[in-house]
Amino acid sequence: IPLDHLMYTTFLELLHKEPANPDLSILLPHVLVICEKNPVQEKEITFVVKKQLKCLSAENQMVFSPLLFRSGDFSNWDEWLANAREAPLQERKRMALSFQGRVDSPFLKAKPVKTWYFVGGFDNTGCVGFDRVYAPENDCRLGQTYVLAKGDTLRWVSAEVDTDKVLNLGNLIGRRDYVVAYAQTTIEAKQAAEIPMLFGSDDAAVIWLNGTEIHREHVHRPVKESSDLVFSRFQRGKNTILVKVGQRTGDWGLCMRLLDQNNLLSVP
């Protein structure tokens, strides 16, 4: 029996017989990768999740609910939103993975940020630059310039994401090791609202919204479309998002989508 089929059938059996089993939320991301090859399997799992939702443990409900959203069922969206913001980081990561591979579903209204301004080349030797406060954190006005210790002058430059909706810093700044870059964008909101954000980075990242830090994680990873689920409170009018990316080696970049179910945001 192929390993993928065995995992899928085992998972489905657990979902039917032991919906409160904590292993289900751990297995789900792996099963969803299998389902990418077979949409019929995903529909089957989504159908069972909808049927069993109230029988799932509280944690499993949080992790499994994005499957319903992906299929257009938002009946428990408000409840999920209220509970998800209070969830621990690792649980929110499992929720984020439940969106993986389906972020472009028309039901989700996941708006990608396509236009950024970036500046980069700050020192990150030994990865200490991630925690060091560089000048853009104090003044990120687009007209600002920043002079490095070795004399180079850095300026904000406008850029568009690539076809995968990734701001590819390796292409824009160069494949450089142990450096830090910043990216910023401005989003307009029709009214004040809390909007969940799907975020991915290569490598470490900090996110500020209107000067308030809303996410920080010192990790070494490839950029993916939904590594993190971040909750952000937008004010009415213009909102500035600033992202710091700490690079170790190899590729580097970031991607961001806003789950704007009520169409409140104008995203560049």
BELPE-V409035 format. One record per residue. N is the residue number from 1. SS is DSSP state (@ for helix, = for strand, . for the rest). Layout:
n:ss
N:SS
N:SS
This chain:
n:ss
1:.
2:.
3:@
4:@
5:@
6:@
7:@
8:@
9:@
10:@
11:@
12:@
13:@
14:@
15:@
16:@
17:@
18:.
19:.
20:.
21:.
22:.
23:@
24:@
25:@
26:@
27:@
28:@
29:@
30:@
31:@
32:@
33:@
34:@
35:@
36:.
37:.
38:.
39:@
40:@
41:@
42:@
43:@
44:@
45:@
46:@
47:@
48:@
49:@
50:@
51:@
52:@
53:@
54:@
55:@
56:.
57:.
58:@
59:@
60:@
61:@
62:@
63:@
64:@
65:@
66:@
67:@
68:@
69:@
70:@
71:.
72:.
73:.
74:.
75:.
76:.
77:@
78:@
79:@
80:@
81:@
82:@
83:@
84:@
85:.
86:.
87:.
88:.
89:@
90:@
91:@
92:@
93:@
94:@
95:@
96:@
97:@
98:.
99:.
100:.
101:.
102:.
103:.
104:.
105:.
106:.
107:.
108:.
109:.
110:=
111:=
112:=
113:.
114:.
115:=
116:=
117:=
118:=
119:=
120:=
121:=
122:=
123:=
124:.
125:@
126:@
127:@
128:@
129:@
130:@
131:.
132:.
133:.
134:.
135:@
136:@
137:@
138:.
139:.
140:.
141:.
142:.
143:.
144:.
145:=
146:=
147:=
148:.
149:.
150:.
151:.
152:.
153:=
154:=
155:=
156:.
157:=
158:=
159:=
160:=
161:.
162:.
163:.
164:.
165:.
166:.
167:=
168:=
169:@
170:@
171:@
172:@
173:.
174:.
175:.
176:.
177:.
178:.
179:=
180:=
181:=
182:=
183:=
184:=
185:=
186:=
187:=
188:=
189:=
190:.
191:.
192:.
193:=
194:=
195:=
196:=
197:=
198:=
199:=
200:=
201:=
202:=
203:.
204:=
205:=
206:=
207:=
208:=
209:=
210:.
211:.
212:=
213:=
214:=
215:=
216:=
217:=
218:.
219:.
220:.
221:.
222:.
223:.
224:.
225:.
226:.
227:.
228:=
229:=
230:=
231:=
232:=
233:=
234:=
235:.
236:.
237:=
238:=
239:=
240:=
241:=
242:=
243:=
244:=
245:=
246:=
247:.
248:.
249:.
250:.
251:.
252:.
253:=
254:=
255:=
256:=
257:=
258:=
259:=
260:.
261:.
262:.
263:.
264:.
265:=
266:=
267:.
268:.
